[in-house]
Amino acid sequence: MRLIDEQYLKTPFYGSRSMTHHLNRQGYPVNRKRIQRLMRQMGLEAIYPKPTPAASILAIRYIHISCVIFPSCTPIRSGQPISPTSP
């Protein structure tokens, strides 16, 4: 666990696969599942760019939230801005 922690501080973008390759090159025969388990126990996670939500997903969320706030709204299309209908 010490070796994993030391390498993680140097290369926080290493996931379980890269960490396994690194330790195998250092002469420690470990498999990926063991490294996954140890990294999970230590609370370590590879740092990488997370995917951004697509515009369509944001539009659907906007429509859903708007209709929750204004129960009388009726969306026609997913891309159409929502406004409450007058009574």
Secondary structure, 3 states (H helix, E strand, C coil): CHHHHHHHHHCCCCCHHHHHHHHHHCCCCCCHHHHHHHHHHHCCCCCCCCCCCCHHHHHHHHHHHHHHHCCCCCCCCCCCCCCCCCC
